[in-house]
């Protein structure tokens, strides 16, 4: 399931914290705790993804900088 987080992860928060955390989850409990922390709220989420600042070694959705 972690690989599918890249599809909507850019729309979760502008600083990329969700993607950073979810990529480092090592257990099922970690995964769901991170999802609850970032996604369990009543606030509306944007329809368009945020544009994170990328470093030269970052790869996001197949885009290399």
SULVEN-V867347 format. One record per residue. N is the residue number from 1. PHI is phi in whole degrees, -180 to 180 (none if undefined). NEAR is the number of other ideal C-beta (glycine too) atoms within 10 Angstrom. Layout:
BEGIN
n	phi	near
N	PHI	NEAR
N	PHI	NEAR
END
This chain:
BEGIN
n	phi	near
1	none	10
2	-59	11
3	-65	7
4	-75	8
5	-64	19
6	-64	15
7	-69	10
8	-117	13
9	-61	24
10	-71	20
11	-97	14
12	-83	21
13	-152	17
14	-70	13
15	-96	11
16	75	18
17	-63	14
18	-60	20
19	-61	19
20	-59	13
21	-69	20
22	-68	19
23	-69	14
24	-101	10
25	-65	17
26	-113	7
27	-129	8
28	-60	9
29	-63	9
30	-60	13
31	-56	16
32	-72	13
33	-66	13
34	-66	19
35	-61	17
36	-63	10
37	-60	12
38	-97	16
39	-116	11
40	-90	8
41	-154	9
42	-99	4
43	-77	4
44	-74	6
45	-112	10
46	-68	11
47	-83	6
48	-103	7
49	-72	15
50	-75	13
51	-108	9
52	-75	16
53	-78	9
54	-108	13
55	-93	7
56	-61	6
57	-95	7
58	-79	12
59	-129	10
60	-131	16
61	51	9
62	80	6
63	-97	8
64	-101	9
65	-97	10
END
